[in-house]
Amino acid sequence: MMTEKDFERIAQVFRVNHDANHYNAAGKEIAEMTRCNLIDDMCVELKAINPRFNKETFIKACNQ
């Protein structure tokens, strides 16, 4: 079973790859939408792995 440390490392990947500033306005919107969709999909999978997974905490960690 994955642990909190594993989830933190996954969130870190999303956090350090959050820079969509080099896109134009339309590209930035698409990049952010794609990122949000990826995070939502990851939450579904992580919840399946660990029923105690907290989506809100994970999303906050991804966006710090």
N, CA, C and O of each residue as an XYZ file, in Angstrom:
256
protein
N       0.848     -1.189      0.000
C       0.000      0.000      0.000
C       0.889      1.247      0.000
O       1.923      1.308      0.666
N       0.457      2.199     -0.748
C       1.198      3.456     -0.792
C       0.976      4.220      0.506
O      -0.069      4.111      1.147
N       1.982      4.988      0.868
C       1.923      5.751      2.115
C       1.768      7.242      1.817
O       1.799      7.674      0.665
N       1.604      7.995      2.869
C       1.493      9.448      2.738
C       2.721     10.021      2.029
O       2.603     10.951      1.231
N       3.889      9.471      2.318
C       5.117      9.937      1.663
C       5.043      9.749      0.147
O       5.483     10.610     -0.615
N       4.488      8.628     -0.275
C       4.332      8.379     -1.707
C       3.409      9.421     -2.338
O       3.697      9.944     -3.414
N       2.308      9.715     -1.665
C       1.363     10.707     -2.176
C       2.009     12.087     -2.232
O       1.770     12.848     -3.169
N       2.820     12.409     -1.240
C       3.513     13.701     -1.224
C       4.473     13.821     -2.407
O       4.594     14.890     -3.005
N       5.142     12.745     -2.738
C       6.069     12.774     -3.874
C       5.321     12.969     -5.189
O       5.798     13.676     -6.076
N       4.164     12.351     -5.317
C       3.358     12.532     -6.528
C       2.888     13.978     -6.624
O       2.952     14.583     -7.694
N       2.417     14.531     -5.515
C       1.976     15.934     -5.494
C       3.122     16.867     -5.853
O       2.915     17.887     -6.511
N       4.322     16.522     -5.422
C       5.489     17.345     -5.736
C       5.723     17.421     -7.243
O       6.106     18.471     -7.760
N       5.496     16.330     -7.940
C       5.651     16.326     -9.397
C       4.692     17.341    -10.027
O       5.083     18.109    -10.905
N       3.445     17.337     -9.576
C       2.478     18.305    -10.101
C       2.876     19.729     -9.709
O       2.747     20.655    -10.510
N       3.354     19.901     -8.496
C       3.716     21.229     -7.993
C       4.861     21.832     -8.803
O       4.785     22.999     -9.189
N       5.907     21.074     -9.067
C       7.064     21.635     -9.768
C       6.820     21.787    -11.264
O       7.589     22.462    -11.948
N       5.775     21.178    -11.774
C       5.447     21.301    -13.192
C       4.222     22.186    -13.415
O       3.463     21.982    -14.363
N       4.041     23.139    -12.563
C       2.853     23.998    -12.601
C       3.060     25.246    -13.448
O       2.120     26.017    -13.637
N       4.254     25.461    -13.956
C       4.556     26.710    -14.652
C       3.965     26.732    -16.060
O       4.551     26.204    -17.005
N       2.799     27.349    -16.178
C       2.170     27.506    -17.493
C       2.332     28.939    -17.995
O       1.649     29.349    -18.933
N       3.229     29.698    -17.377
C       3.390     31.115    -17.716
C       3.963     31.352    -19.108
O       3.828     32.454    -19.639
N       4.593     30.362    -19.708
C       5.185     30.565    -21.026
C       4.183     30.344    -22.163
O       4.557     30.422    -23.333
N       2.928     30.072    -21.839
C       1.896     29.915    -22.854
C       1.192     31.244    -23.092
O       1.189     32.115    -22.222
N       0.592     31.398    -24.277
C      -0.266     32.558    -24.481
C      -1.559     32.313    -23.691
O      -1.710     31.257    -23.076
N      -2.476     33.261    -23.700
C      -3.671     33.158    -22.857
C      -4.465     31.883    -23.134
O      -4.875     31.196    -22.198
N      -4.683     31.563    -24.391
C      -5.462     30.366    -24.736
C      -4.699     29.112    -24.341
O      -5.285     28.181    -23.788
N      -3.407     29.075    -24.617
C      -2.590     27.918    -24.265
C      -2.495     27.723    -22.765
O      -2.477     26.591    -22.281
N      -2.434     28.821    -22.028
C      -2.362     28.748    -20.571
C      -3.647     28.134    -20.015
O      -3.604     27.312    -19.099
N      -4.778     28.535    -20.570
C      -6.066     27.997    -20.118
C      -6.144     26.488    -20.392
O      -6.597     25.716    -19.546
N      -5.702     26.089    -21.571
C      -5.713     24.658    -21.915
C      -4.759     23.887    -21.018
O      -5.093     22.801    -20.546
N      -3.573     24.441    -20.780
C      -2.586     23.769    -19.926
C      -3.131     23.603    -18.512
O      -2.954     22.549    -17.902
N      -3.783     24.622    -17.991
C      -4.326     24.536    -16.631
C      -5.483     23.546    -16.554
O      -5.608     22.807    -15.578
N      -6.327     23.531    -17.585
C      -7.434     22.573    -17.636
C      -6.897     21.137    -17.679
O      -7.388     20.251    -16.981
N      -5.891     20.938    -18.504
C      -5.274     19.611    -18.615
C      -4.670     19.193    -17.291
O      -4.828     18.048    -16.869
N      -3.979     20.109    -16.632
C      -3.362     19.824    -15.330
C      -4.432     19.448    -14.308
O      -4.270     18.475    -13.571
N      -5.507     20.199    -14.260
C      -6.592     19.902    -13.314
C      -7.213     18.535    -13.598
O      -7.516     17.782    -12.672
N      -7.398     18.220    -14.866
C      -7.939     16.909    -15.232
C      -7.003     15.792    -14.811
O      -7.450     14.761    -14.307
N      -5.706     15.987    -15.014
C      -4.724     14.977    -14.604
C      -4.746     14.770    -13.084
O      -4.699     13.638    -12.603
N      -4.819     15.862    -12.346
C      -4.867     15.761    -10.885
C      -6.144     15.040    -10.452
O      -6.096     14.176     -9.577
N      -7.275     15.382    -11.050
C      -8.537     14.705    -10.713
C      -8.463     13.209    -11.010
O      -8.903     12.387    -10.207
N      -7.908     12.865    -12.163
C      -7.760     11.448    -12.513
C      -6.823     10.735    -11.561
O      -7.068      9.590    -11.181
N      -5.745     11.413    -11.172
C      -4.799     10.829    -10.223
C      -5.489     10.598     -8.882
O      -5.230      9.590     -8.224
N      -6.349     11.497     -8.475
C      -7.081     11.335     -7.206
C      -7.944     10.076     -7.226
O      -8.012      9.353     -6.232
N      -8.591      9.815     -8.335
C      -9.424      8.609     -8.453
C      -8.559      7.369     -8.249
O      -8.928      6.460     -7.506
N      -7.419      7.340     -8.908
C      -6.533      6.183     -8.802
C      -5.948      6.032     -7.405
O      -5.862      4.920     -6.884
N      -5.549      7.141     -6.797
C      -4.960      7.072     -5.460
C      -5.995      6.653     -4.417
O      -5.672      5.943     -3.465
N      -7.236      7.092     -4.600
C      -8.315      6.675     -3.697
C      -8.567      5.175     -3.828
O      -8.899      4.514     -2.844
N      -8.411      4.633     -5.038
C      -8.594      3.195     -5.250
C      -7.480      2.402     -4.565
O      -7.694      1.278     -4.111
N      -6.308      2.991     -4.497
C      -5.162      2.334     -3.857
C      -5.288      2.404     -2.340
O      -5.008      1.434     -1.636
N      -5.715      3.570     -1.848
C      -5.802      3.778     -0.399
C      -7.121      4.476     -0.074
O      -7.271      5.663     -0.365
N      -8.068      3.773      0.516
C      -9.384      4.358      0.824
C      -9.311      5.572      1.763
O     -10.254      6.361      1.821
N      -8.224      5.724      2.480
C      -8.080      6.870      3.391
C      -7.504      8.101      2.691
O      -7.296      9.135      3.325
N      -7.251      7.995      1.402
C      -6.704      9.100      0.623
C      -7.621     10.312      0.724
O      -8.841     10.185      0.616
N      -7.027     11.497      0.932
C      -7.779     12.734      1.080
C      -7.543     13.618     -0.147
O      -6.467     14.192     -0.314
N      -8.543     13.716     -0.984
C      -8.435     14.467     -2.237
C      -8.111     15.938     -2.002
O      -7.250     16.492     -2.686
N      -8.776     16.574     -1.061
C      -8.581     17.995     -0.813
C      -7.145     18.282     -0.375
O      -6.533     19.246     -0.836
N      -6.619     17.461      0.497
C      -5.244     17.626      0.972
C      -4.269     17.445     -0.188
O      -3.302     18.197     -0.313
N      -4.522     16.456     -1.030
C      -3.647     16.201     -2.171
C      -3.655     17.382     -3.135
O      -2.597     17.809     -3.596
N      -4.820     17.906     -3.440
C      -4.913     19.042     -4.376
C      -4.190     20.249     -3.799
O      -3.491     20.951     -4.530
N      -4.339     20.503     -2.522
C      -3.605     21.622     -1.890
C      -2.108     21.411     -2.026
O      -1.372     22.355     -2.310
N      -1.649     20.177     -1.824
C      -0.222     19.889     -1.941
C       0.262     20.084     -3.369
O       1.395     20.517     -3.582
N      -0.566     19.777     -4.339
C      -0.193     19.958     -5.750
C      -0.079     21.435     -6.117
O       0.666     21.788     -7.031
N      -0.798     22.287     -5.423
C      -0.887     23.708     -5.782
C      -0.085     24.635     -4.888
O      -0.177     25.853     -5.044
N       0.682     24.118     -3.975
C       1.445     24.984     -3.059
C       2.443     25.822     -3.787
O       3.164     26.603     -3.166
